[in-house]
């Protein structure tokens, strides 16, 4: 996919607020006590393709890129993190 952000921390608050506003309209007919959980799920799903660390790993979609980093940290005993990324495309 074509991620825009490395982590959810990089997603601007106005983008999150805009998404929440749309999702609040979508869940308006749901019970109040369920609305927040539904919105959280919709936000995670919406931003999953836009955030590199939340994307499924292409070789094993049961893991995210973040899961791979945690595994590498455990394996090597050193913290592993993504400080930036570039996407190459042949058009």
C-alpha positions as a Python dict, from the first residue, in 0.01 Angstrom:
ca = {
    (1, 'X'): (0, 0, 0),
    (2, 'X'): (96, 361, 2),
    (3, 'X'): (130, 476, 366),
    (4, 'X'): (142, 845, 446),
    (5, 'X'): (254, 824, 811),
    (6, 'X'): (502, 607, 999),
    (7, 'X'): (289, 582, 1316),
    (8, 'X'): (-46, 703, 1449),
    (9, 'X'): (145, 971, 1641),
    (10, 'X'): (216, 1143, 1308),
    (11, 'X'): (-150, 1163, 1201),
    (12, 'X'): (-259, 1527, 1242),
    (13, 'X'): (-530, 1592, 1499),
    (14, 'X'): (-749, 1763, 1238),
    (15, 'X'): (-743, 1446, 1024),
    (16, 'X'): (-847, 1240, 1327),
    (17, 'X'): (-1121, 1490, 1416),
    (18, 'X'): (-1254, 1487, 1060),
    (19, 'X'): (-1270, 1109, 1058),
    (20, 'X'): (-1437, 1101, 1401),
    (21, 'X'): (-1699, 1351, 1283),
    (22, 'X'): (-1791, 1123, 992),
    (23, 'X'): (-1797, 813, 1211),
    (24, 'X'): (-2011, 984, 1476),
    (25, 'X'): (-2279, 1036, 1213),
    (26, 'X'): (-2252, 672, 1108),
    (27, 'X'): (-2302, 541, 1464),
    (28, 'X'): (-2564, 792, 1577),
    (29, 'X'): (-2832, 521, 1579),
    (30, 'X'): (-2623, 281, 1793),
    (31, 'X'): (-2649, 264, 2174),
    (32, 'X'): (-2447, 541, 2343),
    (33, 'X'): (-2235, 295, 2543),
    (34, 'X'): (-2122, 123, 2220),
    (35, 'X'): (-2056, 432, 2009),
    (36, 'X'): (-1707, 505, 2144),
    (37, 'X'): (-1582, 149, 2087),
    (38, 'X'): (-1729, 142, 1737),
    (39, 'X'): (-1565, 476, 1653),
    (40, 'X'): (-1228, 351, 1786),
    (41, 'X'): (-1256, 44, 1563),
    (42, 'X'): (-1352, 252, 1262),
    (43, 'X'): (-1058, 490, 1322),
    (44, 'X'): (-811, 202, 1348),
    (45, 'X'): (-948, 48, 1031),
    (46, 'X'): (-955, 380, 843),
    (47, 'X'): (-595, 471, 927),
    (48, 'X'): (-454, 115, 897),
    (49, 'X'): (-360, 162, 532),
    (50, 'X'): (-227, 513, 592),
    (51, 'X'): (6, 421, 882),
    (52, 'X'): (308, 204, 797),
    (53, 'X'): (345, 40, 1140),
    (54, 'X'): (-23, -62, 1148),
    (55, 'X'): (-19, -225, 805),
    (56, 'X'): (-23, -602, 770),
    (57, 'X'): (314, -756, 685),
    (58, 'X'): (299, -861, 320),
    (59, 'X'): (448, -1209, 383),
    (60, 'X'): (229, -1284, 688),
    (61, 'X'): (-87, -1075, 712),
    (62, 'X'): (-156, -1198, 1066),
    (63, 'X'): (130, -967, 1175),
    (64, 'X'): (167, -594, 1144),
    (65, 'X'): (490, -413, 1064),
    (66, 'X'): (496, -309, 1432),
    (67, 'X'): (477, -678, 1534),
    (68, 'X'): (788, -746, 1324),
    (69, 'X'): (973, -467, 1499),
    (70, 'X'): (882, -612, 1839),
    (71, 'X'): (1005, -955, 1725),
    (72, 'X'): (1332, -804, 1603),
    (73, 'X'): (1379, -624, 1934),
    (74, 'X'): (1333, -952, 2122),
    (75, 'X'): (1557, -1145, 1885),
    (76, 'X'): (1847, -900, 1879),
    (77, 'X'): (1811, -755, 2228),
    (78, 'X'): (1820, -404, 2085),
    (79, 'X'): (1533, -165, 2023),
    (80, 'X'): (1443, -156, 1656),
    (81, 'X'): (1236, 128, 1516),
    (82, 'X'): (1150, 293, 1186),
    (83, 'X'): (1278, 649, 1168),
    (84, 'X'): (1157, 712, 813),
    (85, 'X'): (1061, 541, 491),
    (86, 'X'): (1040, 594, 118),
    (87, 'X'): (814, 421, -131),
    (88, 'X'): (954, 344, -473),
    (89, 'X'): (718, 297, -763),
    (90, 'X'): (771, 233, -1131),
    (91, 'X'): (510, 427, -1327),
}
